[in-house]
């Protein structure tokens, strides 16, 4: 994949919530080519390596608003609301 395509893939997955540019856990996991569950577990295992403002869980209203705006989210039924990442992690060890 060329650099332009990679950049477009990332830019298309950036949203603004709480006046911050964020990426959802599922989108970040897709970029790392891992399951969302695996990404979230890796972050939680290494949470002390990140600033406190690194991520937050969306509220029900935020998630519903995002889902209503994008067709791709309408069928995204989750047990838990997604995490929003405010900064992309530097090499995150996912295993």
QUILINTA-V606342 format. One record per helix or strand of 3 or more residues. SS is the DSSP state (@ for helix, = for strand). FROM is the first residue (numbers start at 0). TO is the last residue. If there is no record, write none. Layout:
SS|FROM|TO + SS|FROM|TO
This chain:
@|2|10 + =|14|16 + =|19|23 + @|24|31 + @|35|44 + @|46|48 + @|51|53 + =|54|56 + @|59|68 + @|70|73 + =|82|84
